[in-house]
Amino acid sequence: MDLGLQGKKAIVCAASKGLGKACAMSLARDGVELVITARTLADLEATAAEIRAATGAKVTVVAGDISTEEGRAAALAACPEPDILVNNAGGPPRGDFRDWDRDTWIKAVDQNMLAPIFMIKAVVDGMIDRKFGRIVNITSASVKSPIPELGMSNGARAGLTGFVAGLARQVAKHNVVINNILPGPFLTDRLRGGFQEAARASNRPVDELVQERAKGSPTGRVGDPAEFGDACAFLCSAKIGFIVGHNLILDGGNFNSSIA
């Protein structure tokens, strides 16, 4: 399927690894010019080289922390008029809310709620003027089904979801489409790290824990980041202008509901 994205320009945040990298790769395969940003320059450069080799796409790297004004400004300087914005950031740590002070909460809200909102603010009016824009926010399946030990993520990402629900319906008439993707378990470095911690704590093999997690899914497996990237590219398509303000759960069917 031709997504109608040839020659479009995208900013993909937290794109050096994991789901952000997968989104960047899928967009590049559909002819999108990329600015990818993350905190570690070496990882970004390696990812950019991989994407260029696989797709021939133009990829510009911008090292910086997207949760800061400086990081956002650097990304926008490299691509001041993006057609596509993929908001993404690492999640806050697990734990008990009783142990989190105000500064810890503010950091989580900055990273997982305010940073995407400020990125949207920076690009949405230009998208409106050009009569084309696609914004995808990578949140979490915990927005639909909260995970107790991820209270900061539950709260910050739910706040972003509420904001987007209103804005998406204000800008859709201008062919600016905003949607969210809610990932469940995908085999990224972050998930592997969690399995490794659990393996050390339980003295069990990592592969055994992965398989145990997979058995709990209706699909019998954890997700492949590449399929997440393809879903993101689809939601950036020029042909999906009637899909507005949705929360697409990609979790292999773990969220059990008659209405997703």
N, C-alpha and C positions, 0 to 999 in steps of 0.2 A: 504494500500500500504506500503510495506517495503521500507523505504527510504535508507537502507544500511548504517545506521549510528551507529549501535551497537558498543559500545566501543570507539567511537570517543571522542575527547576532545574539549571543546569549552570555549572561553571567551565571556561572554555576558556583555556588558557595560550598565550602568544605569539600572540595572536589579532588583532593589528592588521593583519597582512599575510599573504600566502602561504597555506600549508596550514591554519594555525590560523584565519585569517579564513574560509576556505572551509568549515571544520568548523562554525564559529559560524553562518554563513549557513544551512547545511543544517539544523542543529538548530533554528534560529529558524523556518524554514519548517514544521517539524513541531510547532510550538507550545511550544517550550522557552523558558523565561525564562533570560536569559544574564547571567553576569558574565564579562567579557572583560578579560584583563590582558596588559600588555606594558610595555616601558620608556618609550615615548614617548607622552605624553598626547595631543598633537595628532593623531598617527596613530590612536590608539584612538578619539578623538572622531569623526574622519572615518569610521572603520569602523562605529562604533555608529550614526551617522546613516544610513549606507547600509543597514545591516541593518534599522533601524526603518522606513525608507521602503519597503523591499522586502517586509517581512513583517508589520509592525505589532507585532513582539515587544518585550517589555520588555528593555532592554539597559542594564546598569550597567557603567561603566568603572572600572578600578582600575589606575593607573599604578604600576609597580614591577618590580623584577628578581626573577623567580620563583626564581632560584638563590640568593637570600638569605633569611634568616629573616624579615626585615622585609617583603620582597615577598610571601612566602607568607602571612604573618599578615594583610596588607592584603587579599589576595584572599579569605581565609577569613572575615575579619570582614564582608565584603560578602555572603558566601554561606556561612554556617556549616554548613548541612545540605544540601549538593548531592546530587542524585540521580545526576548525571553529572559525571565529571571527565575532561577531555581534557588530558593532559600533553603539552607541546610546548616546545621551546626551540631556538634557533639552534645550529647545529653549530659545533664548534671549527675553527680554521683548518687548512688543508692544510699539508703540509711533510714534512720528514725527521725521524724520531724522534730522531736524533742531536742535533738542535737544540733539543729540548724539555727544559726543566728541570723540577724537581719542582713548582714553583708553577704552571707552565703545565698540567701534568697534573692537578693538584688542581682548577684552575679548570674543566677539561673534565669531570672526574668530578662536581664539584658541579653543573654545569649539566645534564649529560646522563644522570646516573645518580642522584645523591643527591637532587636537587630533586624529581624525580618520586616517588621512594620516600618522601620526607617528606610530600609532598602526599597520597599514598595513605594513609600512616600517620594523617594528620589526619582523613581522611574515612571510612575503611573501616569502623570500628566503628559509626558512625552509620548507614551503609548496611546493615550487618548487623542492627541493631536495627529498622530500618524495613522490612526484607525486600525491599529493592530497591537496586541500585546497578549502574552501568555505568561502567567505567574503560577508556579507550582511551589507550594510549601511542603517540605518533608517534615512531618510531625511524628506521631507515634500511634500505634494501635491502643496505647493506654489512654488516649483521648476518649475512645469509646468504652474501653474496659479498663479502668484504672488499676495500676499495679501498686500495691501498698508500699513497697520499699522504694518506689520511684515517685514520691510525693511531689518533689520539686518539678520534675518533668510533667507529671499529671497537671499540676497547676499552671505552669508557664505556658505549656502547649495548648491547654484548654483556653487560656486567655487569648492566644493568637487565633485559635479557631473561631472564637466568638467575634473577634474584630473582623476577620476575613469574611465571615458570613454576611455581615452588613455591607462591607465595601464591595464585595463581588457583585452584589445586586445593583449597586450604584453605577458601576462602570461597564457592565456587560453590554449596554446599548451602543457603546463605542467600539465594540469588537475587542475589548480587553477582558480576558477571561482569567479568573483566579480560582484555583482548586487546590486541595490538599491531598497528599498521599500519606496514609497511615501504615507504616511498616510494622509487621510482626517480626518473627525471628528470621533474619537473613544471615548467611554465613560470611560475615564481615570480620575484620580484625577485632572490632569491639566485642562481637559475640564470641569469637574464639577466646579472647582474653577472659571473658566471664566463665567460659567452660574450663579454662586452665586454672582459674582461681578455685572453682568448685572441685576440680580434679585433685588439686593439692589438699584441699580441706577434707575431702572424703577418701583420699588415697585410692582413687579409681582412675582408669584410663580416660583420657579426653574423648576418644572415639566412642567409648561406651556411653558417655553422658550425651554426646551429640545424637546418637541413635535413640537414646531414651527420650530426648526432647522431640525427635522426629516422630516417634510412635504416638505422641500426643496430638499430632496434627492429622486432620482428615486426609491430607495428601501423603502422609507417611514420610515427610521429609521437611527439612528447613529450606528457606528460600535461596535462590541463586540471585546474587545482585544484578546479573545481566537482565533478568526478567523484570526486575524493579526499574532498571534504566529504560527498558522498552516501554513500560507503562508511563513513565514520566514523559518520554518523547511523544507518546500518543496524546497526552494531555496538553502538550505544547503545539499540537498540530494546527494548521490553518483550517482544518475541517471540523473542529469540535466546538464551534462558537456557541452551541446551545447547551453545553455542559457547564453549568455555572454554580460555583459555591459548593461543590461536592467534596465529601471526605471519602476517598477511595481506600478501603481497607485491603491491604495486601498481606494476608497472614495465613494463607493456606486453608481458610475456612475455620480458624480457631474461634473467631467471634461468632457465637451461636445466637442468631436472631433471624426471625422471618423477614425483618426489614433491616437492612445493613445500616 
